[in-house]
Amino acid sequence: MTLRIGVVLITTVLLSLLPETGFQHSQASVAGNSPDSLWAQWEHVSLRLMKEDGLSEYFEKLHQDRRFNGAVSVSQKGILLYEKGFGLANEKTGQAITPDTPFQLASMSKMFTATAIMLLYQEGKLDFDDEVSQHLPGWPYEGMTIRHLLNHRSGLARYEAVSSWYWKNYREPLSNTDVLNQYIKYKPVIFFTPGNGFNYCNSNYVILACIVEKLSGMPFAEFMASRVFQPLCMDHSVIYSRVNDPEIPGKAIGYKPGRRGYYPAEGDYLDGVVGDKGLYASVRDIEKFDAALSSYVLLHPSTLEKAFEPGSGGRTYNYGFGWRLKLSGDQKIIYHFGWWRGFRTCYIHDPESERTLVILTNRDEPGFYVDYWDVFDAVSSI
């Protein structure tokens, strides 16, 4: 703390000696990753240290109050302000959580599935208004498009419910191909005509993953690794499915509370399905993904703009392509939350302030949840 105060005081003195033009140049440089003058570097360091103290105190308090066990990352304008792990990734081994610990992202995985679809769009292999039947032979629902799947406006029945009727061997993991074949064979009734309603449904993103496999000629996990994870150096990211059960070194275990502490959340046959969930990644990897979006490394500006267009009418809490949208007047917050097998996850990005919050937790403990919007507000005030 003394060092931090000293840095701030010295920086303040140095900045006071700068001419007006020098100070303005310094302020502009803080927005970049590499301040290009000594004065800008001092300012960048001091501001980061001041924010880091406040953020550390805030998240330490949440952890002490049993409201947060996991990893967190806060960045703004491409500058990492804070990242840290709290608690244990594995209660049995005593492995501590770090910014490199992979967590099951649960529904946050949909951001990445949508990214895969948009990459294929950029290559000319699909159009968002293509009917699903153009790419998946035998698909029984006329008029249902890729856009409908992306926006959750397809009307599809939940594959979890469909499989409870038709998948009888619960000891065998269900795959995406199995889900697709159930829709083709049994034609479960849809809730509404495609495009005439909104229903957040995991099935949409399972079928999108099937389309990725069909058009790329690659397993979904392989496509994501070669086209997203490896180019962005997301070294702790992998698509997990019980069908092939890939090894994930150092991964966090999802826990639920019991009478004698916490116990690992059990999986079942649904854990073979991916696209709607199944991606393990660390906060540090999500920082890289977030930075790649902001700098258009993977997706062109015009493509990303389509992803953030409201797809479900005038709803305040809307949905684009793989991201949820919170709309208020001219303000648009881009976000997604997730929940699965003891994991709760959060991504919130404010395009106006260019501030991003990522929270990954591995304790599903009712009564001790943090409200992610409250956390984002608190982080913003710090």
Disulfide bonds with the S-S distance in Angstrom:
none
